[in-house]
Every structure is written in C-alpha cells, then in structure tokens.
C-alpha cells in the first residue's frame, strides 16, 4: 500500500509541476550543448530563455554558438624527380606548407514564440539571423603582378555566409 501511495504522490507531483511550468508569469529556460565525442577544440552551446505572457504561450530569445578547429602542422613537402609518365625532371618539392588551422564557426541570434497545445506538446516559431564562417585548404589561382602571370598555390581560404531564418 505504501508503494502505491508513493507512486500516486509522485505522479501527482509531476502532473502539477508540468502544468505549473506553462502558467502566465513563469520563466522558460533551456539549453543544448555538445561537448562529448568531440575534441577539446570542438564545442556547441545553445541557451534559450522565455517568458510566459499567458497560460501556454511563451516568447523569448535564443543564441547558438558552435566552433570546430582542425590544426594541421607544417609539412616540408615531397621531392619529385619524375613526371607522371616516369620521365626524369629537375628535383621539385611538392605539397610543402606552413602551420595552419581550419576553423568552422556558427553564430545565431533570434527570438521565438512557443505555444503548448497540450502538457508536453508544443509548437514553436522562431526568427533568427545566422553567420557561418568556414575555412578550407586548397588551390587558389591569382594574378601575380611581379611575374605578370597567373599563379596557383595551396592556401587557406575563408567563406562567410549570413542568413535570416524563419
């Protein structure tokens, strides 16, 4: 009998607590993160805060940050003494580069409205602005004024994109 009363009391507490969390005047706090199964330079955090302006309807603000770094140490290159057909050529160094770090960053700021249709069932709409920066290593062709010619070299390039999301 004690077990039944304890289970009933726990169920009532959970029911009344879940119902009280969506009442007008209460604060909605939430967050997401990712720190496991990644290296120490990779992380993501997404805090969210809202306020119930009426029973079951909350408005609030959200932020999302994430970063992923990949460090690549310097490489002296490989010596090549023959072309692809096996013909001898003057010794050439291929693939040499200095230290570099590739970084992918995402930043998002926005507002949201959340409506609870039932106790744990809700619909959420958000409006946000997001900026993503991605680094890549690869060939880049540019015009070298000193040589008056186009030159192709491997280097780090950065792409930046901004979006508005609904």
VMD Tcl script that builds the backbone (N, CA, C; Angstrom):
set m [mol new atoms 498]
animate dup $m
set s [atomselect $m all]
$s set {name element resname resid chain x y z} {
  {N N UNK 1 A 0.813 -1.187 0.000}
  {CA C UNK 1 A 0.000 0.000 0.000}
  {C C UNK 1 A 0.864 1.262 0.000}
  {N N UNK 2 A 1.989 1.227 0.775}
  {CA C UNK 2 A 2.882 2.379 0.823}
  {C C UNK 2 A 3.467 2.669 -0.560}
  {N N UNK 3 A 3.759 1.593 -1.279}
  {CA C UNK 3 A 4.331 1.736 -2.618}
  {C C UNK 3 A 3.335 2.434 -3.546}
  {N N UNK 4 A 2.063 2.061 -3.454}
  {CA C UNK 4 A 1.024 2.663 -4.282}
  {C C UNK 4 A 0.861 4.144 -3.953}
  {N N UNK 5 A 0.858 4.504 -2.677}
  {CA C UNK 5 A 0.705 5.896 -2.261}
  {C C UNK 5 A 1.895 6.721 -2.737}
  {N N UNK 6 A 3.101 6.170 -2.635}
  {CA C UNK 6 A 4.292 6.866 -3.095}
  {C C UNK 6 A 4.238 7.093 -4.607}
  {N N UNK 7 A 3.833 6.079 -5.366}
  {CA C UNK 7 A 3.721 6.225 -6.824}
  {C C UNK 7 A 2.651 7.253 -7.175}
  {N N UNK 8 A 1.506 7.235 -6.479}
  {CA C UNK 8 A 0.429 8.186 -6.738}
  {C C UNK 8 A 0.879 9.617 -6.423}
  {N N UNK 9 A 1.592 9.791 -5.322}
  {CA C UNK 9 A 2.089 11.119 -4.935}
  {C C UNK 9 A 3.102 11.635 -5.956}
  {N N UNK 10 A 3.979 10.756 -6.419}
  {CA C UNK 10 A 4.959 11.142 -7.435}
  {C C UNK 10 A 4.270 11.543 -8.728}
  {N N UNK 11 A 3.275 10.783 -9.155}
  {CA C UNK 11 A 2.531 11.094 -10.368}
  {C C UNK 11 A 1.814 12.440 -10.241}
  {N N UNK 12 A 1.193 12.695 -9.102}
  {CA C UNK 12 A 0.512 13.984 -8.875}
  {C C UNK 12 A 1.510 15.133 -8.904}
  {N N UNK 13 A 2.667 14.952 -8.270}
  {CA C UNK 13 A 3.684 15.999 -8.250}
  {C C UNK 13 A 4.150 16.331 -9.660}
  {N N UNK 14 A 4.432 15.300 -10.471}
  {CA C UNK 14 A 4.874 15.510 -11.848}
  {C C UNK 14 A 3.782 16.192 -12.653}
  {N N UNK 15 A 2.547 15.770 -12.510}
  {CA C UNK 15 A 1.425 16.361 -13.247}
  {C C UNK 15 A 1.248 17.821 -12.893}
  {N N UNK 16 A 1.216 18.146 -11.603}
  {CA C UNK 16 A 1.008 19.535 -11.187}
  {C C UNK 16 A 2.230 20.394 -11.501}
  {N N UNK 17 A 3.430 19.839 -11.410}
  {CA C UNK 17 A 4.643 20.593 -11.738}
  {C C UNK 17 A 4.692 20.915 -13.214}
  {N N UNK 18 A 4.371 19.936 -14.077}
  {CA C UNK 18 A 4.401 20.163 -15.515}
  {C C UNK 18 A 3.358 21.191 -15.917}
  {N N UNK 19 A 2.192 21.171 -15.260}
  {CA C UNK 19 A 1.134 22.116 -15.576}
  {C C UNK 19 A 1.512 23.518 -15.113}
  {N N UNK 20 A 2.176 23.650 -13.962}
  {CA C UNK 20 A 2.538 24.952 -13.419}
  {C C UNK 20 A 3.638 25.622 -14.232}
  {N N UNK 21 A 4.417 24.849 -14.955}
  {CA C UNK 21 A 5.527 25.412 -15.710}
  {C C UNK 21 A 5.071 26.226 -16.907}
  {N N UNK 22 A 3.842 26.086 -17.363}
  {CA C UNK 22 A 3.358 26.826 -18.530}
  {C C UNK 22 A 2.358 27.910 -18.143}
  {N N UNK 23 A 2.289 28.264 -16.879}
  {CA C UNK 23 A 1.371 29.301 -16.405}
  {C C UNK 23 A 1.941 30.687 -16.690}
  {N N UNK 24 A 1.045 31.649 -16.871}
  {CA C UNK 24 A 1.423 33.036 -17.104}
  {C C UNK 24 A 2.349 33.520 -15.984}
  {N N UNK 25 A 3.428 34.221 -16.385}
  {CA C UNK 25 A 4.360 34.780 -15.411}
  {C C UNK 25 A 5.553 33.906 -15.090}
  {N N UNK 26 A 5.588 32.665 -15.571}
  {CA C UNK 26 A 6.745 31.805 -15.295}
  {C C UNK 26 A 7.798 31.980 -16.390}
  {N N UNK 27 A 9.003 31.581 -16.069}
  {CA C UNK 27 A 10.139 31.727 -16.976}
  {C C UNK 27 A 10.478 30.374 -17.583}
  {N N UNK 28 A 10.776 30.377 -18.869}
  {CA C UNK 28 A 11.172 29.172 -19.599}
  {C C UNK 28 A 12.679 29.237 -19.819}
  {N N UNK 29 A 13.411 28.253 -19.328}
  {CA C UNK 29 A 14.857 28.171 -19.526}
  {C C UNK 29 A 15.183 26.873 -20.235}
  {N N UNK 30 A 16.085 26.950 -21.194}
  {CA C UNK 30 A 16.502 25.746 -21.896}
  {C C UNK 30 A 17.881 25.942 -22.484}
  {N N UNK 31 A 18.542 24.854 -22.778}
  {CA C UNK 31 A 19.869 24.930 -23.384}
  {C C UNK 31 A 20.206 23.602 -24.019}
  {N N UNK 32 A 21.005 23.661 -25.049}
  {CA C UNK 32 A 21.546 22.469 -25.684}
  {C C UNK 32 A 23.053 22.637 -25.767}
  {N N UNK 33 A 23.777 21.537 -25.723}
  {CA C UNK 33 A 25.231 21.620 -25.825}
  {C C UNK 33 A 25.771 20.323 -26.392}
  {N N UNK 34 A 27.011 20.405 -26.853}
  {CA C UNK 34 A 27.702 19.207 -27.325}
  {C C UNK 34 A 29.160 19.346 -26.953}
  {N N UNK 35 A 29.575 18.577 -25.981}
  {CA C UNK 35 A 30.965 18.567 -25.562}
  {C C UNK 35 A 31.534 17.155 -25.571}
  {N N UNK 36 A 30.679 16.142 -25.694}
  {CA C UNK 36 A 31.165 14.763 -25.684}
  {C C UNK 36 A 31.404 14.284 -27.106}
  {N N UNK 37 A 32.247 13.290 -27.233}
  {CA C UNK 37 A 32.608 12.681 -28.518}
  {C C UNK 37 A 33.195 13.689 -29.495}
  {N N UNK 38 A 33.810 14.754 -28.975}
  {CA C UNK 38 A 34.485 15.732 -29.816}
  {C C UNK 38 A 35.829 16.050 -29.180}
  {N N UNK 39 A 36.698 16.683 -29.947}
  {CA C UNK 39 A 37.977 17.092 -29.370}
  {C C UNK 39 A 37.746 18.343 -28.519}
  {N N UNK 40 A 38.742 18.736 -27.755}
  {CA C UNK 40 A 38.585 19.874 -26.847}
  {C C UNK 40 A 38.407 21.182 -27.593}
  {N N UNK 41 A 38.730 21.241 -28.894}
  {CA C UNK 41 A 38.565 22.476 -29.660}
  {C C UNK 41 A 37.205 22.554 -30.342}
  {N N UNK 42 A 36.397 21.499 -30.244}
  {CA C UNK 42 A 35.067 21.486 -30.867}
  {C C UNK 42 A 34.018 21.611 -29.773}
  {N N UNK 43 A 33.090 22.545 -29.932}
  {CA C UNK 43 A 32.049 22.724 -28.929}
  {C C UNK 43 A 30.833 23.387 -29.557}
  {N N UNK 44 A 29.690 23.265 -28.865}
  {CA C UNK 44 A 28.447 23.880 -29.298}
  {C C UNK 44 A 27.599 24.138 -28.062}
  {N N UNK 45 A 26.987 25.323 -27.988}
  {CA C UNK 45 A 26.081 25.653 -26.888}
  {C C UNK 45 A 24.944 26.507 -27.422}
  {N N UNK 46 A 23.732 26.236 -26.950}
  {CA C UNK 46 A 22.533 26.924 -27.438}
  {C C UNK 46 A 21.595 27.257 -26.274}
  {N N UNK 47 A 21.841 28.352 -25.550}
  {CA C UNK 47 A 20.922 28.725 -24.464}
  {C C UNK 47 A 19.653 29.392 -25.002}
  {N N UNK 48 A 18.568 29.263 -24.236}
  {CA C UNK 48 A 17.271 29.820 -24.628}
  {C C UNK 48 A 16.556 30.274 -23.360}
  {N N UNK 49 A 15.941 31.458 -23.393}
  {CA C UNK 49 A 15.166 31.958 -22.262}
  {C C UNK 49 A 13.877 32.579 -22.787}
  {N N UNK 50 A 12.793 32.302 -22.075}
  {CA C UNK 50 A 11.491 32.834 -22.487}
  {C C UNK 50 A 10.646 33.201 -21.286}
  {N N UNK 51 A 9.519 33.848 -21.563}
  {CA C UNK 51 A 8.604 34.282 -20.518}
  {C C UNK 51 A 7.184 33.989 -20.987}
  {N N UNK 52 A 6.387 33.360 -20.121}
  {CA C UNK 52 A 5.008 33.042 -20.472}
  {C C UNK 52 A 4.144 34.296 -20.320}
  {N N UNK 53 A 3.703 34.847 -21.455}
  {CA C UNK 53 A 2.879 36.057 -21.432}
  {C C UNK 53 A 1.415 35.723 -21.162}
  {N N UNK 54 A 1.042 34.479 -21.373}
  {CA C UNK 54 A -0.272 33.956 -20.984}
  {C C UNK 54 A -0.115 32.453 -20.791}
  {N N UNK 55 A -1.101 31.799 -20.233}
  {CA C UNK 55 A -1.009 30.358 -19.998}
  {C C UNK 55 A -0.730 29.628 -21.314}
  {N N UNK 56 A 0.368 28.893 -21.370}
  {CA C UNK 56 A 0.690 28.080 -22.538}
  {C C UNK 56 A 1.387 28.807 -23.667}
  {N N UNK 57 A 1.620 30.133 -23.580}
  {CA C UNK 57 A 2.267 30.893 -24.664}
  {C C UNK 57 A 3.468 31.648 -24.112}
  {N N UNK 58 A 4.648 31.287 -24.621}
  {CA C UNK 58 A 5.888 31.929 -24.174}
  {C C UNK 58 A 6.568 32.616 -25.343}
  {N N UNK 59 A 7.214 33.738 -25.067}
  {CA C UNK 59 A 8.072 34.405 -26.050}
  {C C UNK 59 A 9.449 34.528 -25.424}
  {N N UNK 60 A 10.491 34.575 -26.273}
  {CA C UNK 60 A 11.822 34.645 -25.694}
  {C C UNK 60 A 12.911 34.843 -26.719}
  {N N UNK 61 A 14.143 34.681 -26.269}
  {CA C UNK 61 A 15.333 34.874 -27.090}
  {C C UNK 61 A 16.190 33.615 -27.048}
  {N N UNK 62 A 16.931 33.413 -28.144}
  {CA C UNK 62 A 17.811 32.247 -28.230}
  {C C UNK 62 A 19.137 32.659 -28.851}
  {N N UNK 63 A 20.174 31.925 -28.494}
  {CA C UNK 63 A 21.514 32.142 -29.021}
  {C C UNK 63 A 22.101 30.771 -29.330}
  {N N UNK 64 A 22.892 30.677 -30.390}
  {CA C UNK 64 A 23.566 29.416 -30.722}
  {C C UNK 64 A 24.994 29.751 -31.132}
  {N N UNK 65 A 25.951 29.086 -30.502}
  {CA C UNK 65 A 27.357 29.213 -30.873}
  {C C UNK 65 A 27.930 27.820 -31.089}
  {N N UNK 66 A 28.730 27.668 -32.136}
  {CA C UNK 66 A 29.469 26.415 -32.306}
  {C C UNK 66 A 30.800 26.713 -32.980}
  {N N UNK 67 A 31.795 25.893 -32.685}
  {CA C UNK 67 A 33.118 26.068 -33.254}
  {C C UNK 67 A 33.785 24.701 -33.404}
  {N N UNK 68 A 34.494 24.550 -34.501}
  {CA C UNK 68 A 35.231 23.317 -34.761}
  {C C UNK 68 A 36.566 23.700 -35.389}
  {N N UNK 69 A 37.669 23.335 -34.753}
  {CA C UNK 69 A 39.011 23.663 -35.237}
  {C C UNK 69 A 39.753 22.400 -35.638}
  {N N UNK 70 A 40.530 22.539 -36.710}
  {CA C UNK 70 A 41.386 21.433 -37.143}
  {C C UNK 70 A 42.782 21.997 -37.381}
  {N N UNK 71 A 43.738 21.606 -36.543}
  {CA C UNK 71 A 45.112 22.075 -36.659}
  {C C UNK 71 A 45.894 21.151 -37.589}
  {N N UNK 72 A 46.644 21.742 -38.517}
  {CA C UNK 72 A 47.479 20.976 -39.444}
  {C C UNK 72 A 48.911 21.490 -39.303}
  {N N UNK 73 A 49.838 20.644 -38.851}
  {CA C UNK 73 A 51.227 21.102 -38.678}
  {C C UNK 73 A 51.935 21.309 -40.018}
  {N N UNK 74 A 53.050 22.020 -39.955}
  {CA C UNK 74 A 53.842 22.289 -41.165}
  {C C UNK 74 A 54.320 20.982 -41.792}
  {N N UNK 75 A 54.486 21.020 -43.121}
  {CA C UNK 75 A 54.953 19.851 -43.870}
  {C C UNK 75 A 56.015 20.326 -44.860}
  {N N UNK 76 A 57.194 19.684 -44.844}
  {CA C UNK 76 A 58.304 20.111 -45.697}
  {C C UNK 76 A 58.086 19.765 -47.158}
  {N N UNK 77 A 57.142 18.882 -47.473}
  {CA C UNK 77 A 56.856 18.528 -48.859}
  {C C UNK 77 A 57.529 17.241 -49.279}
  {N N UNK 78 A 57.195 16.787 -50.468}
  {CA C UNK 78 A 57.785 15.591 -51.062}
  {C C UNK 78 A 58.632 16.003 -52.257}
  {N N UNK 79 A 59.776 15.326 -52.429}
  {CA C UNK 79 A 60.615 15.581 -53.595}
  {C C UNK 79 A 60.144 14.710 -54.752}
  {N N UNK 80 A 59.934 15.340 -55.886}
  {CA C UNK 80 A 59.527 14.627 -57.093}
  {C C UNK 80 A 60.658 14.745 -58.102}
  {N N UNK 81 A 61.101 13.585 -58.654}
  {CA C UNK 81 A 62.214 13.603 -59.619}
  {C C UNK 81 A 61.798 13.073 -60.982}
  {N N UNK 82 A 60.469 12.722 -61.112}
  {CA C UNK 82 A 59.978 12.240 -62.406}
  {C C UNK 82 A 58.544 12.728 -62.571}
  {N N UNK 83 A 58.124 12.929 -63.831}
  {CA C UNK 83 A 56.746 13.348 -64.063}
  {C C UNK 83 A 55.820 12.127 -64.013}
  {N N UNK 84 A 54.553 12.311 -64.311}
  {CA C UNK 84 A 53.574 11.229 -64.221}
  {C C UNK 84 A 53.887 10.086 -65.172}
  {N N UNK 85 A 54.599 10.359 -66.261}
  {CA C UNK 85 A 54.949 9.310 -67.223}
  {C C UNK 85 A 56.266 8.626 -66.889}
  {N N UNK 86 A 56.934 9.056 -65.805}
  {CA C UNK 86 A 58.201 8.435 -65.419}
  {C C UNK 86 A 59.417 9.102 -66.021}
  {N N UNK 87 A 59.245 10.190 -66.765}
  {CA C UNK 87 A 60.375 10.896 -67.365}
  {C C UNK 87 A 61.090 11.730 -66.302}
  {N N UNK 88 A 62.425 11.723 -66.273}
  {CA C UNK 88 A 63.164 12.487 -65.258}
  {C C UNK 88 A 62.933 14.002 -65.423}
  {N N UNK 89 A 62.818 14.686 -64.304}
  {CA C UNK 89 A 62.686 16.145 -64.282}
  {C C UNK 89 A 63.598 16.679 -63.195}
  {N N UNK 90 A 63.910 17.972 -63.210}
  {CA C UNK 90 A 64.716 18.522 -62.102}
  {C C UNK 90 A 63.965 18.318 -60.785}
  {N N UNK 91 A 64.673 17.998 -59.700}
  {CA C UNK 91 A 64.003 17.768 -58.408}
  {C C UNK 91 A 63.104 18.957 -58.027}
  {N N UNK 92 A 61.883 18.627 -57.640}
  {CA C UNK 92 A 60.888 19.625 -57.291}
  {C C UNK 92 A 60.233 19.237 -55.970}
  {N N UNK 93 A 59.971 20.230 -55.120}
  {CA C UNK 93 A 59.274 19.992 -53.849}
  {C C UNK 93 A 57.789 20.227 -54.088}
  {N N UNK 94 A 56.963 19.239 -53.706}
  {CA C UNK 94 A 55.520 19.334 -53.907}
  {C C UNK 94 A 54.810 19.170 -52.557}
  {N N UNK 95 A 53.816 20.011 -52.298}
  {CA C UNK 95 A 52.962 19.864 -51.120}
  {C C UNK 95 A 53.468 20.518 -49.851}
  {N N UNK 96 A 54.538 21.304 -49.923}
  {CA C UNK 96 A 55.058 21.950 -48.717}
  {C C UNK 96 A 54.096 23.038 -48.249}
  {N N UNK 97 A 53.942 23.162 -46.907}
  {CA C UNK 97 A 53.116 24.232 -46.348}
  {C C UNK 97 A 53.515 24.485 -44.906}
  {N N UNK 98 A 53.182 25.667 -44.420}
  {CA C UNK 98 A 53.414 26.011 -43.022}
  {C C UNK 98 A 52.253 25.543 -42.155}
  {N N UNK 99 A 52.324 25.839 -40.843}
  {CA C UNK 99 A 51.226 25.508 -39.927}
  {C C UNK 99 A 49.966 26.274 -40.340}
  {N N UNK 100 A 48.833 25.642 -40.182}
  {CA C UNK 100 A 47.570 26.351 -40.359}
  {C C UNK 100 A 46.484 25.659 -39.550}
  {N N UNK 101 A 45.433 26.415 -39.260}
  {CA C UNK 101 A 44.285 25.898 -38.531}
  {C C UNK 101 A 43.028 26.215 -39.322}
  {N N UNK 102 A 42.234 25.193 -39.580}
  {CA C UNK 102 A 40.953 25.386 -40.248}
  {C C UNK 102 A 39.883 25.511 -39.167}
  {N N UNK 103 A 39.062 26.542 -39.259}
  {CA C UNK 103 A 38.037 26.800 -38.255}
  {C C UNK 103 A 36.678 26.931 -38.927}
  {N N UNK 104 A 35.669 26.287 -38.348}
  {CA C UNK 104 A 34.277 26.447 -38.767}
  {C C UNK 104 A 33.512 27.003 -37.579}
  {N N UNK 105 A 32.931 28.201 -37.743}
  {CA C UNK 105 A 32.182 28.860 -36.674}
  {C C UNK 105 A 30.762 29.134 -37.124}
  {N N UNK 106 A 29.814 29.013 -36.200}
  {CA C UNK 106 A 28.420 29.383 -36.452}
  {C C UNK 106 A 27.939 30.202 -35.266}
  {N N UNK 107 A 27.298 31.339 -35.580}
  {CA C UNK 107 A 26.690 32.192 -34.560}
  {C C UNK 107 A 25.270 32.502 -35.004}
  {N N UNK 108 A 24.318 32.325 -34.086}
  {CA C UNK 108 A 22.918 32.590 -34.412}
  {C C UNK 108 A 22.254 33.307 -33.241}
  {N N UNK 109 A 21.503 34.354 -33.546}
  {CA C UNK 109 A 20.758 35.128 -32.554}
  {C C UNK 109 A 19.326 35.229 -33.040}
  {N N UNK 110 A 18.354 35.072 -32.139}
  {CA C UNK 110 A 16.975 35.157 -32.593}
  {C C UNK 110 A 15.965 35.249 -31.468}
  {N N UNK 111 A 14.704 35.324 -31.883}
  {CA C UNK 111 A 13.568 35.352 -30.960}
  {C C UNK 111 A 12.647 34.192 -31.318}
  {N N UNK 112 A 11.815 33.778 -30.363}
  {CA C UNK 112 A 10.902 32.670 -30.625}
  {C C UNK 112 A 9.601 32.871 -29.877}
  {N N UNK 113 A 8.584 32.158 -30.332}
  {CA C UNK 113 A 7.301 32.058 -29.636}
  {C C UNK 113 A 6.974 30.580 -29.566}
  {N N UNK 114 A 6.572 30.128 -28.378}
  {CA C UNK 114 A 6.248 28.713 -28.177}
  {C C UNK 114 A 4.854 28.609 -27.583}
  {N N UNK 115 A 4.012 27.775 -28.231}
  {CA C UNK 115 A 2.646 27.558 -27.753}
  {C C UNK 115 A 2.485 26.097 -27.362}
  {N N UNK 116 A 2.035 25.853 -26.138}
  {CA C UNK 116 A 1.801 24.494 -25.650}
  {C C UNK 116 A 0.360 24.114 -25.944}
  {N N UNK 117 A 0.167 23.177 -26.882}
  {CA C UNK 117 A -1.164 22.692 -27.234}
  {C C UNK 117 A -1.663 21.708 -26.178}
  {N N UNK 118 A -0.767 20.951 -25.611}
  {CA C UNK 118 A -1.067 20.009 -24.530}
  {C C UNK 118 A 0.064 20.139 -23.515}
  {N N UNK 119 A 0.045 19.316 -22.476}
  {CA C UNK 119 A 1.020 19.454 -21.397}
  {C C UNK 119 A 2.462 19.427 -21.900}
  {N N UNK 120 A 2.840 18.449 -22.711}
  {CA C UNK 120 A 4.214 18.337 -23.200}
  {C C UNK 120 A 4.318 18.475 -24.711}
  {N N UNK 121 A 3.250 18.852 -25.379}
  {CA C UNK 121 A 3.252 19.005 -26.827}
  {C C UNK 121 A 3.190 20.494 -27.159}
  {N N UNK 122 A 4.205 20.992 -27.873}
  {CA C UNK 122 A 4.222 22.414 -28.192}
  {C C UNK 122 A 4.607 22.646 -29.644}
  {N N UNK 123 A 4.279 23.834 -30.127}
  {CA C UNK 123 A 4.653 24.303 -31.460}
  {C C UNK 123 A 5.499 25.546 -31.236}
  {N N UNK 124 A 6.607 25.639 -31.965}
  {CA C UNK 124 A 7.497 26.780 -31.783}
  {C C UNK 124 A 7.811 27.418 -33.122}
  {N N UNK 125 A 7.820 28.749 -33.152}
  {CA C UNK 125 A 8.186 29.504 -34.341}
  {C C UNK 125 A 9.313 30.444 -33.945}
  {N N UNK 126 A 10.321 30.577 -34.818}
  {CA C UNK 126 A 11.445 31.447 -34.473}
  {C C UNK 126 A 11.867 32.284 -35.673}
  {N N UNK 127 A 12.497 33.392 -35.378}
  {CA C UNK 127 A 13.074 34.295 -36.372}
  {C C UNK 127 A 14.493 34.567 -35.898}
  {N N UNK 128 A 15.482 34.277 -36.766}
  {CA C UNK 128 A 16.869 34.426 -36.324}
  {C C UNK 128 A 17.770 34.879 -37.463}
  {N N UNK 129 A 18.940 35.346 -37.078}
  {CA C UNK 129 A 19.985 35.739 -38.009}
  {C C UNK 129 A 21.208 34.877 -37.701}
  {N N UNK 130 A 21.771 34.238 -38.738}
  {CA C UNK 130 A 22.884 33.316 -38.539}
  {C C UNK 130 A 24.056 33.704 -39.428}
  {N N UNK 131 A 25.265 33.603 -38.870}
  {CA C UNK 131 A 26.503 33.841 -39.613}
  {C C UNK 131 A 27.375 32.605 -39.478}
  {N N UNK 132 A 27.843 32.091 -40.622}
  {CA C UNK 132 A 28.727 30.924 -40.625}
  {C C UNK 132 A 30.030 31.302 -41.322}
  {N N UNK 133 A 31.146 30.917 -40.734}
  {CA C UNK 133 A 32.468 31.099 -41.327}
  {C C UNK 133 A 33.136 29.740 -41.437}
  {N N UNK 134 A 33.592 29.394 -42.641}
  {CA C UNK 134 A 34.223 28.094 -42.879}
  {C C UNK 134 A 35.567 28.297 -43.553}
  {N N UNK 135 A 36.606 27.662 -43.010}
  {CA C UNK 135 A 37.939 27.689 -43.612}
  {C C UNK 135 A 38.165 26.397 -44.385}
  {N N UNK 136 A 38.866 26.528 -45.522}
  {CA C UNK 136 A 39.218 25.355 -46.335}
  {C C UNK 136 A 40.643 25.497 -46.836}
  {N N UNK 137 A 41.316 24.359 -47.029}
  {CA C UNK 137 A 42.658 24.321 -47.597}
  {C C UNK 137 A 42.532 23.804 -49.018}
  {N N UNK 138 A 43.089 24.541 -49.982}
  {CA C UNK 138 A 43.022 24.074 -51.359}
  {C C UNK 138 A 43.695 25.041 -52.317}
  {N N UNK 139 A 43.674 24.698 -53.607}
  {CA C UNK 139 A 44.337 25.544 -54.604}
  {C C UNK 139 A 43.561 26.847 -54.857}
  {N N UNK 140 A 44.324 27.936 -54.947}
  {CA C UNK 140 A 43.769 29.255 -55.265}
  {C C UNK 140 A 44.591 29.835 -56.396}
  {N N UNK 141 A 43.928 30.309 -57.443}
  {CA C UNK 141 A 44.608 30.930 -58.577}
  {C C UNK 141 A 44.445 32.439 -58.471}
  {N N UNK 142 A 45.569 33.154 -58.591}
  {CA C UNK 142 A 45.545 34.619 -58.523}
  {C C UNK 142 A 46.568 35.173 -59.510}
  {N N UNK 143 A 46.453 36.478 -59.808}
  {CA C UNK 143 A 47.370 37.123 -60.732}
  {C C UNK 143 A 48.520 37.730 -59.946}
  {N N UNK 144 A 49.753 37.325 -60.274}
  {CA C UNK 144 A 50.958 37.845 -59.637}
  {C C UNK 144 A 51.516 38.957 -60.522}
  {N N UNK 145 A 51.421 40.204 -60.034}
  {CA C UNK 145 A 51.872 41.355 -60.817}
  {C C UNK 145 A 53.363 41.344 -61.090}
  {N N UNK 146 A 54.176 40.831 -60.156}
  {CA C UNK 146 A 55.629 40.793 -60.341}
  {C C UNK 146 A 56.017 39.872 -61.485}
  {N N UNK 147 A 55.283 38.753 -61.643}
  {CA C UNK 147 A 55.585 37.802 -62.711}
  {C C UNK 147 A 54.715 38.046 -63.939}
  {N N UNK 148 A 53.734 38.925 -63.836}
  {CA C UNK 148 A 52.765 39.191 -64.905}
  {C C UNK 148 A 52.151 37.894 -65.420}
  {N N UNK 149 A 51.733 37.046 -64.469}
  {CA C UNK 149 A 51.165 35.762 -64.841}
  {C C UNK 149 A 50.251 35.272 -63.711}
  {N N UNK 150 A 49.387 34.318 -64.077}
  {CA C UNK 150 A 48.523 33.700 -63.070}
  {C C UNK 150 A 49.300 32.612 -62.346}
  {N N UNK 151 A 49.127 32.541 -61.027}
  {CA C UNK 151 A 49.832 31.576 -60.189}
  {C C UNK 151 A 48.783 30.796 -59.392}
  {N N UNK 152 A 48.973 29.485 -59.263}
  {CA C UNK 152 A 48.093 28.648 -58.446}
  {C C UNK 152 A 48.893 28.112 -57.268}
  {N N UNK 153 A 48.388 28.385 -56.052}
  {CA C UNK 153 A 49.038 27.908 -54.830}
  {C C UNK 153 A 47.984 27.348 -53.895}
  {N N UNK 154 A 48.388 26.408 -53.039}
  {CA C UNK 154 A 47.506 25.918 -51.983}
  {C C UNK 154 A 47.568 26.892 -50.815}
  {N N UNK 155 A 46.411 27.257 -50.297}
  {CA C UNK 155 A 46.344 28.157 -49.148}
  {C C UNK 155 A 44.989 28.025 -48.466}
  {N N UNK 156 A 44.886 28.621 -47.278}
  {CA C UNK 156 A 43.635 28.620 -46.527}
  {C C UNK 156 A 42.743 29.730 -47.077}
  {N N UNK 157 A 41.502 29.377 -47.385}
  {CA C UNK 157 A 40.513 30.361 -47.819}
  {C C UNK 157 A 39.347 30.341 -46.836}
  {N N UNK 158 A 38.706 31.482 -46.669}
  {CA C UNK 158 A 37.590 31.589 -45.724}
  {C C UNK 158 A 36.321 31.995 -46.474}
  {N N UNK 159 A 35.239 31.267 -46.188}
  {CA C UNK 159 A 33.927 31.580 -46.737}
  {C C UNK 159 A 33.049 32.051 -45.599}
  {N N UNK 160 A 32.335 33.152 -45.817}
  {CA C UNK 160 A 31.436 33.688 -44.792}
  {C C UNK 160 A 30.048 33.831 -45.400}
  {N N UNK 161 A 29.036 33.349 -44.673}
  {CA C UNK 161 A 27.670 33.407 -45.163}
  {C C UNK 161 A 26.756 33.871 -44.044}
  {N N UNK 162 A 25.879 34.807 -44.351}
  {CA C UNK 162 A 24.887 35.274 -43.390}
  {C C UNK 162 A 23.505 34.977 -43.923}
  {N N UNK 163 A 22.622 34.483 -43.042}
  {CA C UNK 163 A 21.259 34.158 -43.448}
  {C C UNK 163 A 20.263 34.661 -42.407}
  {N N UNK 164 A 19.041 34.849 -42.851}
  {CA C UNK 164 A 17.928 35.111 -41.954}
  {C C UNK 164 A 17.035 33.887 -42.012}
  {N N UNK 165 A 16.623 33.391 -40.866}
  {CA C UNK 165 A 15.872 32.132 -40.800}
  {C C UNK 165 A 14.510 32.342 -40.148}
  {N N UNK 166 A 13.498 31.667 -40.678}
  {CA C UNK 166 A 12.181 31.648 -40.065}
  {C C UNK 166 A 11.843 30.212 -39.752}
}
mol reanalyze $m
mol bondsrecalc $m
mol representation Tube
mol addrep $m
